[in-house]
Amino acid sequence: MASSAAHKAKVRRAERGVLTAHGSINLVPLVDILTSIVFFSLLTYTGEAMARLTAYDLSLPPTVVTDVGDGKNPKPELNLLLAVRVENNKLQVEHTGGVQGGALGFRQVINGIDGASLDSLEALMTQIRQQYPANNDVLVVPSDEISYDDVIHVLERLRKAQFANISLGSRARSTQIASAGDVR
């Protein structure tokens, strides 16, 4: 004897009825309430752990550092423009050389981005900070392939070298445009 599809569905519902006779629980309102509790708890939390988090004040790139003189020269003088380039497997520190150094300045390459390289960067930046105490600004320019973690390590070392105004810059991405004559 062949039974219809409707009869088979009715039999299946009857078999499942024993399992769901007590009813079902709708979990959507519970998840909504728990999400709201977590969101507002994080929003209003101002504990000690939150205060200890390190924050970086990333401002505009440094432009001019003025020298506090005897008041005879009211025109601000350019003291030092300092930049740290974070490139693939190397760190490059550059500065303008200050008022006495002219436009040529200073350039040093530190190979690697590991712990020893970061120690060398911190020592060099501390030396530059001691040589130019009026300079408090440094510009960090990471290249495109550098990971965020490496940039954070560089920022931490600059903070340890007593630089308070750290700016994060970017350089123009290199693009190659083929001319119509080159495409064949």
C-alpha positions in Angstrom: 0.0 0.0 0.0 1.5 3.3 -1.1 1.2 6.3 1.2 1.1 9.9 0.2 3.7 12.5 0.9 1.3 14.3 3.2 0.7 11.2 5.2 4.5 10.7 5.6 5.0 14.3 6.8 2.1 13.8 9.3 3.8 10.7 10.7 7.2 12.5 11.0 5.6 15.4 12.8 3.9 13.0 15.2 7.2 11.2 15.9 9.0 14.6 16.6 6.1 15.8 18.7 7.3 13.7 21.6 10.7 15.4 21.5 9.3 19.0 21.3 6.2 18.6 23.5 7.6 20.9 26.2 8.1 23.7 23.7 11.1 25.5 22.4 13.3 28.4 23.7 13.9 31.4 21.6 17.5 32.5 22.2 17.5 35.7 20.2 16.3 38.0 23.0 18.8 36.4 25.4 21.7 37.1 23.0 20.4 40.7 22.5 20.4 41.3 26.2 23.9 39.8 26.7 25.3 41.8 23.8 23.9 45.0 25.3 25.3 44.2 28.7 28.8 43.6 27.3 28.7 46.7 25.1 27.6 49.0 28.0 30.0 47.4 30.4 33.0 48.1 28.1 31.7 51.6 27.3 31.5 52.6 31.0 34.6 50.8 32.3 37.2 53.2 33.6 39.3 50.9 35.8 43.0 50.8 36.4 43.7 48.3 33.7 42.2 50.7 31.1 44.3 53.6 32.4 47.5 51.6 32.0 47.1 51.0 28.3 49.7 52.7 26.2 48.3 55.4 23.9 50.2 57.2 21.2 49.4 60.7 20.3 49.8 60.7 16.6 49.7 64.3 15.5 50.6 66.1 12.3 54.1 65.7 10.9 56.7 67.9 12.6 57.6 71.0 10.7 59.5 73.6 12.7 61.2 73.5 16.1 61.9 76.9 17.4 64.9 77.8 19.5 64.2 79.8 22.7 66.9 82.4 22.5 67.6 85.7 24.1 64.6 87.5 22.5 66.7 89.4 19.9 65.6 87.2 17.0 61.8 86.9 17.0 61.9 84.8 13.8 61.6 81.1 14.5 64.6 79.1 13.4 64.5 75.6 12.0 66.3 73.3 14.4 65.9 69.7 13.2 63.6 67.7 11.0 63.9 64.0 12.1 62.4 61.0 10.3 62.6 57.2 10.8 61.9 55.1 7.8 60.8 51.5 8.5 61.5 49.5 5.4 61.7 45.8 4.6 64.4 44.4 6.9 66.0 47.8 7.7 65.5 51.0 9.7 66.7 54.3 8.3 67.2 57.4 10.5 67.5 60.8 8.7 67.6 64.4 9.9 68.3 67.7 8.4 71.4 68.4 10.6 69.9 71.3 12.5 70.8 75.0 12.1 74.5 74.3 12.2 74.4 71.2 10.0 72.8 72.8 6.9 70.6 70.9 4.5 72.7 67.8 4.1 72.1 66.4 7.6 72.5 62.9 8.8 71.5 59.5 7.5 72.1 56.1 9.1 70.8 52.7 8.1 70.3 50.0 10.7 69.9 46.5 9.2 67.1 44.3 10.4 63.9 44.9 12.5 64.7 42.5 15.3 65.5 43.2 19.0 69.1 44.1 18.4 68.2 46.5 15.6 65.5 48.1 17.8 68.1 48.5 20.6 70.5 50.2 18.2 67.6 52.5 17.0 66.8 53.4 20.7 70.4 54.2 21.4 70.8 56.3 18.3 67.6 58.2 18.9 68.6 58.8 22.6 71.9 60.3 21.3 70.1 62.5 18.8 67.6 63.6 21.6 70.6 64.6 23.8 72.3 66.4 21.0 69.2 68.4 20.1 67.3 68.8 23.4 64.8 71.4 21.9 63.7 68.8 19.3 60.7 66.7 20.5 59.3 65.7 17.2 59.9 62.6 15.0 58.2 61.4 11.9 57.8 57.6 11.4 57.3 56.5 7.7 56.7 52.8 7.3 56.8 51.2 3.8 53.8 49.4 2.4 54.9 45.8 3.2 55.8 46.5 6.9 53.6 44.8 9.5 51.7 46.8 12.1 53.5 44.9 14.9 56.9 46.2 13.6 55.6 49.8 13.5 54.4 49.5 17.1 57.8 48.2 18.2 59.5 51.3 16.5 57.0 53.6 18.2 57.7 52.1 21.6 61.4 52.5 21.2 61.0 56.2 20.1 58.8 56.8 23.2 61.6 55.2 25.4 64.1 57.6 23.7 62.0 60.5 25.2 60.4 61.7 22.0 56.9 63.0 22.9 55.6 64.2 19.5 55.6 61.1 17.3 53.9 61.4 13.9 53.0 58.6 11.6 53.4 59.4 8.0 53.1 57.7 4.7 54.9 57.9 1.5 53.3 57.8 -2.0 52.8 54.3 -3.2 54.9 53.5 -6.2 52.9 53.0 -9.3 54.1 52.2 -12.8 52.1 53.5 -15.7 52.8 51.9 -19.0 52.6 54.3 -21.9 50.5 53.3 -24.9 53.6 52.9 -27.0 55.0 50.2 -24.6 51.8 48.0 -24.7 51.8 45.7 -27.8 
